[in-house]
């Protein structure tokens, strides 16, 4: 897999959905208090991301900036390094 700049934690503004893109091409998504609600693999090509959930579900998204991801009708923001897990908001300007 070609390295890309989007590895890390991505979170919705309300903190309900947290998606970690791992360097090995896998992702782990938490929803609310449900850790690892979804897991699977992903591939990034340019600013486009494709997901293949371990259950067979597929999805895609687009990185509109280095800190903002549009996926599944939602907007995710890159979580700043050292941010507290479960915080209620993510600042897209960090």
NORGI-V369530 format. One record per run of one state. SS is the DSSP state (H for helix, E for strand, - for the rest). FROM is the first residue (numbers start at 1). LEN is the number of residues. If there is no record, write none. Layout:
SS/FROM/LEN
SS/FROM/LEN
This chain:
-/1/7
E/8/5
-/13/4
E/17/5
-/22/4
E/26/6
-/32/2
E/34/12
-/46/2
E/48/6
-/54/4
E/58/8
-/66/2
E/68/4
-/72/2
E/74/5
-/79/16
